[in-house]
Amino acid sequence: MQASNEPKIRKPRSKPVDAHIGGRLRLRRTLMGFSQEKLAEAVGLTFQQIQKYEKGANRIGASRLYQFSNILEVPPSYFFDSMPPELARADGDTSDAGNATLLRDPLTKRETLELVRAYYRIADPTVRRRLFDLVRSLSHSDIDTALNDIQAPSGA
């Protein structure tokens, strides 16, 4: 058997930016209340392909990204929003920096997504605002407590 002189075509490896775009796809899909199956059906794919996109395992082409943006009612630029500067580099870095950044981002956690969806299901705007104020005051209370603990002299 002779070795072929034809160049091998390599499948492009996914990069941290792909994981970021996939995370934004998941965030918007969840906020819109779409399941992976429902989104897949809308674009003519399987839900497994949506999973691969969301994990950043597969790259999303420009035409598919445009299709997602129309279905999810966001501009294509949405998928690049909040991209950390280290991911925006075009140096071919294929490290896990993107995945690590996504894991630290609270907007990519299911708990956050469920909280936002539940918040917007509250029909009464006054109740919604009061809940917002309560959560905000609790978060400031935690920050104030932490600052006081740091600033308190030891042994006091």
Secondary structure, DSSP 8 states (H G I E B T S, - for coil): -----S---------HHHHHHHHHHHHHHHHTT--HHHHHHHHT--HHHHHHHHHTSS---HHHHHHHHHHTTS-GGGGGTT--HHHH--S---STHHHHHHHH-GGGSHHHHHHHHHHHT---HHHHHHHHHHHHHHHHHHHHHHHHHHHS-TT-
